[in-house]
Amino acid sequence: MTTVLTYWDKWKEFLGERVQNAKQTGMNEEVITNLAKEIGDFLAKKVDPKNDEERVLQELWNVADEQEKKTIAHLMFKLAEKNA
């Protein structure tokens, strides 16, 4: 369990750093959220989930409509921003 939590914490930190980098280059929240949605689309189509949590996210993504996907992407942005 510790490994999973460590991995999750590192992932949130990594995302937070990427959000900060994007903001420093002048990207606003909407642009970052739209990019996150595009990345989510790619991951859902091309990447096989490696654990139950990733599978849940993929399944939620696959049943979500476009607005719901933007909401998920925005929530990931907020999570990353908080952990920057």
DOBASE-623302 format. One record per atom (N, C-alpha, C): atom name; z, x, y negated. Coordinates in steps of 0.05 Angstrom, whole numbers. Layout:
N
dodren at: CA, c3: Z, c1: X, c2: Y
...
This chain:
84
dodren at: N, c3: 0, c1: 16, c2: 24
dodren at: CA, c3: 0, c1: 0, c2: 0
dodren at: C, c3: 0, c1: 17, c2: -25
dodren at: N, c3: 15, c1: 39, c2: -24
dodren at: CA, c3: 16, c1: 57, c2: -48
dodren at: C, c3: -12, c1: 67, c2: -55
dodren at: N, c3: -28, c1: 74, c2: -34
dodren at: CA, c3: -55, c1: 84, c2: -39
dodren at: C, c3: -72, c1: 63, c2: -54
dodren at: N, c3: -70, c1: 38, c2: -45
dodren at: CA, c3: -85, c1: 17, c2: -58
dodren at: C, c3: -77, c1: 14, c2: -87
dodren at: N, c3: -50, c1: 14, c2: -92
dodren at: CA, c3: -40, c1: 11, c2: -119
dodren at: C, c3: -48, c1: 35, c2: -137
dodren at: N, c3: -47, c1: 58, c2: -126
dodren at: CA, c3: -55, c1: 82, c2: -140
dodren at: C, c3: -85, c1: 80, c2: -147
dodren at: N, c3: -101, c1: 72, c2: -128
dodren at: CA, c3: -130, c1: 69, c2: -132
dodren at: C, c3: -135, c1: 49, c2: -154
dodren at: N, c3: -121, c1: 26, c2: -152
dodren at: CA, c3: -125, c1: 5, c2: -172
dodren at: C, c3: -117, c1: 14, c2: -200
dodren at: N, c3: -95, c1: 28, c2: -202
dodren at: CA, c3: -86, c1: 39, c2: -228
dodren at: C, c3: -106, c1: 59, c2: -239
dodren at: N, c3: -117, c1: 76, c2: -222
dodren at: CA, c3: -137, c1: 95, c2: -231
dodren at: C, c3: -163, c1: 81, c2: -239
dodren at: N, c3: -170, c1: 60, c2: -225
dodren at: CA, c3: -194, c1: 45, c2: -232
dodren at: C, c3: -191, c1: 32, c2: -259
dodren at: N, c3: -168, c1: 19, c2: -264
dodren at: CA, c3: -163, c1: 7, c2: -290
dodren at: C, c3: -163, c1: 28, c2: -313
dodren at: N, c3: -152, c1: 51, c2: -307
dodren at: CA, c3: -152, c1: 73, c2: -327
dodren at: C, c3: -180, c1: 82, c2: -333
dodren at: N, c3: -196, c1: 85, c2: -311
dodren at: CA, c3: -224, c1: 93, c2: -314
dodren at: C, c3: -239, c1: 72, c2: -331
dodren at: N, c3: -236, c1: 47, c2: -325
dodren at: CA, c3: -250, c1: 26, c2: -341
dodren at: C, c3: -241, c1: 26, c2: -370
dodren at: N, c3: -215, c1: 30, c2: -374
dodren at: CA, c3: -204, c1: 31, c2: -401
dodren at: C, c3: -216, c1: 54, c2: -417
dodren at: N, c3: -220, c1: 77, c2: -404
dodren at: CA, c3: -232, c1: 100, c2: -418
dodren at: C, c3: -261, c1: 93, c2: -425
dodren at: N, c3: -276, c1: 80, c2: -407
dodren at: CA, c3: -304, c1: 73, c2: -412
dodren at: C, c3: -305, c1: 53, c2: -435
dodren at: N, c3: -287, c1: 34, c2: -436
dodren at: CA, c3: -287, c1: 14, c2: -459
dodren at: C, c3: -282, c1: 29, c2: -485
dodren at: N, c3: -262, c1: 47, c2: -485
dodren at: CA, c3: -257, c1: 62, c2: -509
dodren at: C, c3: -281, c1: 78, c2: -518
dodren at: N, c3: -294, c1: 91, c2: -499
dodren at: CA, c3: -319, c1: 106, c2: -506
dodren at: C, c3: -340, c1: 88, c2: -518
dodren at: N, c3: -344, c1: 65, c2: -506
dodren at: CA, c3: -364, c1: 46, c2: -516
dodren at: C, c3: -357, c1: 37, c2: -544
dodren at: N, c3: -331, c1: 31, c2: -549
dodren at: CA, c3: -323, c1: 23, c2: -576
dodren at: C, c3: -328, c1: 46, c2: -597
dodren at: N, c3: -323, c1: 70, c2: -588
dodren at: CA, c3: -326, c1: 93, c2: -606
dodren at: C, c3: -356, c1: 97, c2: -613
dodren at: N, c3: -374, c1: 88, c2: -596
dodren at: CA, c3: -402, c1: 91, c2: -602
dodren at: C, c3: -412, c1: 67, c2: -619
dodren at: N, c3: -394, c1: 49, c2: -625
dodren at: CA, c3: -401, c1: 26, c2: -642
dodren at: C, c3: -407, c1: 0, c2: -628
dodren at: N, c3: -403, c1: -1, c2: -602
dodren at: CA, c3: -408, c1: -26, c2: -588
dodren at: C, c3: -385, c1: -45, c2: -593
dodren at: N, c3: -392, c1: -70, c2: -598
dodren at: CA, c3: -371, c1: -90, c2: -602
dodren at: C, c3: -363, c1: -104, c2: -575
dodren at: N, c3: -343, c1: -120, c2: -576
dodren at: CA, c3: -333, c1: -133, c2: -552
dodren at: C, c3: -354, c1: -150, c2: -537
dodren at: N, c3: -371, c1: -164, c2: -552
dodren at: CA, c3: -392, c1: -180, c2: -540
dodren at: C, c3: -412, c1: -163, c2: -525
dodren at: N, c3: -420, c1: -141, c2: -537
dodren at: CA, c3: -440, c1: -123, c2: -524
dodren at: C, c3: -428, c1: -112, c2: -498
dodren at: N, c3: -403, c1: -103, c2: -500
dodren at: CA, c3: -390, c1: -91, c2: -476
dodren at: C, c3: -387, c1: -112, c2: -454
dodren at: N, c3: -380, c1: -137, c2: -462
dodren at: CA, c3: -377, c1: -158, c2: -442
dodren at: C, c3: -404, c1: -164, c2: -429
dodren at: N, c3: -425, c1: -165, c2: -445
dodren at: CA, c3: -452, c1: -170, c2: -433
dodren at: C, c3: -460, c1: -148, c2: -414
dodren at: N, c3: -454, c1: -123, c2: -421
dodren at: CA, c3: -459, c1: -100, c2: -403
dodren at: C, c3: -443, c1: -103, c2: -377
dodren at: N, c3: -418, c1: -111, c2: -380
dodren at: CA, c3: -401, c1: -115, c2: -357
dodren at: C, c3: -412, c1: -137, c2: -339
dodren at: N, c3: -423, c1: -158, c2: -350
dodren at: CA, c3: -435, c1: -179, c2: -334
dodren at: C, c3: -459, c1: -168, c2: -319
dodren at: N, c3: -476, c1: -152, c2: -332
dodren at: CA, c3: -499, c1: -140, c2: -319
dodren at: C, c3: -491, c1: -122, c2: -296
dodren at: N, c3: -470, c1: -107, c2: -300
dodren at: CA, c3: -459, c1: -89, c2: -279
dodren at: C, c3: -448, c1: -106, c2: -256
dodren at: N, c3: -434, c1: -128, c2: -263
dodren at: CA, c3: -424, c1: -146, c2: -242
dodren at: C, c3: -447, c1: -158, c2: -226
dodren at: N, c3: -469, c1: -166, c2: -239
dodren at: CA, c3: -492, c1: -176, c2: -224
dodren at: C, c3: -503, c1: -155, c2: -205
dodren at: N, c3: -506, c1: -130, c2: -214
dodren at: CA, c3: -515, c1: -109, c2: -197
dodren at: C, c3: -497, c1: -104, c2: -174
dodren at: N, c3: -471, c1: -102, c2: -179
dodren at: CA, c3: -452, c1: -96, c2: -158
dodren at: C, c3: -451, c1: -118, c2: -137
dodren at: N, c3: -452, c1: -143, c2: -146
dodren at: CA, c3: -452, c1: -166, c2: -127
dodren at: C, c3: -476, c1: -166, c2: -109
dodren at: N, c3: -499, c1: -157, c2: -119
dodren at: CA, c3: -524, c1: -157, c2: -104
dodren at: C, c3: -527, c1: -133, c2: -86
dodren at: N, c3: -518, c1: -110, c2: -96
dodren at: CA, c3: -525, c1: -84, c2: -83
dodren at: C, c3: -503, c1: -69, c2: -69
dodren at: N, c3: -478, c1: -76, c2: -75
dodren at: CA, c3: -456, c1: -60, c2: -64
dodren at: C, c3: -440, c1: -77, c2: -44
dodren at: N, c3: -436, c1: -66, c2: -21
dodren at: CA, c3: -420, c1: -79, c2: 0
dodren at: C, c3: -391, c1: -76, c2: -6
dodren at: N, c3: -375, c1: -97, c2: -8
dodren at: CA, c3: -346, c1: -95, c2: -13
dodren at: C, c3: -333, c1: -77, c2: 8
dodren at: N, c3: -314, c1: -60, c2: -2
dodren at: CA, c3: -300, c1: -42, c2: 16
dodren at: C, c3: -273, c1: -51, c2: 24
dodren at: N, c3: -263, c1: -73, c2: 12
dodren at: CA, c3: -237, c1: -83, c2: 19
dodren at: C, c3: -236, c1: -113, c2: 13
dodren at: N, c3: -214, c1: -126, c2: 20
dodren at: CA, c3: -212, c1: -155, c2: 16
dodren at: C, c3: -213, c1: -163, c2: -13
dodren at: N, c3: -202, c1: -147, c2: -30
dodren at: CA, c3: -201, c1: -153, c2: -59
dodren at: C, c3: -230, c1: -153, c2: -70
dodren at: N, c3: -245, c1: -132, c2: -63
dodren at: CA, c3: -272, c1: -131, c2: -72
dodren at: C, c3: -289, c1: -154, c2: -61
dodren at: N, c3: -283, c1: -162, c2: -37
dodren at: CA, c3: -298, c1: -184, c2: -25
dodren at: C, c3: -291, c1: -210, c2: -40
dodren at: N, c3: -266, c1: -214, c2: -47
dodren at: CA, c3: -259, c1: -238, c2: -62
dodren at: C, c3: -274, c1: -239, c2: -89
dodren at: N, c3: -274, c1: -216, c2: -103
dodren at: CA, c3: -288, c1: -214, c2: -128
dodren at: C, c3: -318, c1: -220, c2: -125
dodren at: N, c3: -330, c1: -209, c2: -104
dodren at: CA, c3: -358, c1: -214, c2: -99
dodren at: C, c3: -363, c1: -243, c2: -93
dodren at: N, c3: -346, c1: -256, c2: -77
dodren at: CA, c3: -350, c1: -284, c2: -71
dodren at: C, c3: -346, c1: -301, c2: -95
dodren at: N, c3: -327, c1: -295, c2: -112
dodren at: CA, c3: -323, c1: -310, c2: -137
dodren at: C, c3: -348, c1: -307, c2: -155
dodren at: N, c3: -358, c1: -282, c2: -157
dodren at: CA, c3: -381, c1: -277, c2: -173
dodren at: C, c3: -405, c1: -293, c2: -163
dodren at: N, c3: -408, c1: -294, c2: -137
dodren at: CA, c3: -432, c1: -307, c2: -125
dodren at: C, c3: -431, c1: -337, c2: -128
dodren at: N, c3: -408, c1: -349, c2: -131
dodren at: CA, c3: -407, c1: -379, c2: -135
dodren at: C, c3: -405, c1: -386, c2: -165
dodren at: N, c3: -401, c1: -366, c2: -182
dodren at: CA, c3: -398, c1: -372, c2: -211
dodren at: C, c3: -425, c1: -378, c2: -224
dodren at: N, c3: -425, c1: -395, c2: -244
dodren at: CA, c3: -449, c1: -399, c2: -260
dodren at: C, c3: -449, c1: -377, c2: -282
dodren at: N, c3: -469, c1: -377, c2: -299
dodren at: CA, c3: -472, c1: -355, c2: -318
dodren at: C, c3: -448, c1: -354, c2: -337
dodren at: N, c3: -439, c1: -376, c2: -347
dodren at: CA, c3: -416, c1: -376, c2: -365
dodren at: C, c3: -391, c1: -366, c2: -351
dodren at: N, c3: -387, c1: -374, c2: -326
dodren at: CA, c3: -363, c1: -364, c2: -311
dodren at: C, c3: -365, c1: -334, c2: -306
dodren at: N, c3: -389, c1: -324, c2: -301
dodren at: CA, c3: -393, c1: -295, c2: -298
dodren at: C, c3: -386, c1: -280, c2: -323
dodren at: N, c3: -394, c1: -291, c2: -346
dodren at: CA, c3: -387, c1: -279, c2: -372
dodren at: C, c3: -356, c1: -279, c2: -376
dodren at: N, c3: -343, c1: -301, c2: -367
dodren at: CA, c3: -314, c1: -302, c2: -369
dodren at: C, c3: -301, c1: -281, c2: -351
dodren at: N, c3: -310, c1: -278, c2: -327
dodren at: CA, c3: -300, c1: -257, c2: -309
dodren at: C, c3: -304, c1: -229, c2: -321
dodren at: N, c3: -328, c1: -225, c2: -332
dodren at: CA, c3: -334, c1: -199, c2: -344
dodren at: C, c3: -316, c1: -194, c2: -368
dodren at: N, c3: -311, c1: -215, c2: -384
dodren at: CA, c3: -294, c1: -212, c2: -408
dodren at: C, c3: -265, c1: -206, c2: -399
dodren at: N, c3: -256, c1: -219, c2: -378
dodren at: CA, c3: -229, c1: -214, c2: -369
dodren at: C, c3: -227, c1: -185, c2: -359
dodren at: N, c3: -247, c1: -175, c2: -346
dodren at: CA, c3: -247, c1: -147, c2: -337
dodren at: C, c3: -247, c1: -128, c2: -362
dodren at: N, c3: -261, c1: -136, c2: -383
dodren at: CA, c3: -261, c1: -120, c2: -408
dodren at: C, c3: -233, c1: -120, c2: -419
dodren at: N, c3: -220, c1: -143, c2: -420
dodren at: CA, c3: -193, c1: -144, c2: -431
dodren at: C, c3: -173, c1: -128, c2: -414
dodren at: N, c3: -176, c1: -129, c2: -388
dodren at: CA, c3: -159, c1: -114, c2: -370
dodren at: C, c3: -163, c1: -84, c2: -375
dodren at: N, c3: -188, c1: -76, c2: -377
dodren at: CA, c3: -194, c1: -48, c2: -382
dodren at: C, c3: -183, c1: -39, c2: -409
dodren at: N, c3: -187, c1: -55, c2: -429
dodren at: CA, c3: -178, c1: -49, c2: -456
dodren at: C, c3: -148, c1: -45, c2: -457
dodren at: N, c3: -134, c1: -62, c2: -443
dodren at: CA, c3: -105, c1: -60, c2: -442
dodren at: C, c3: -95, c1: -35, c2: -428
dodren at: N, c3: -111, c1: -25, c2: -409
dodren at: CA, c3: -103, c1: -1, c2: -394
dodren at: C, c3: -116, c1: 24, c2: -404
dodren at: N, c3: -127, c1: 23, c2: -428
dodren at: CA, c3: -140, c1: 48, c2: -439
dodren at: C, c3: -119, c1: 68, c2: -448
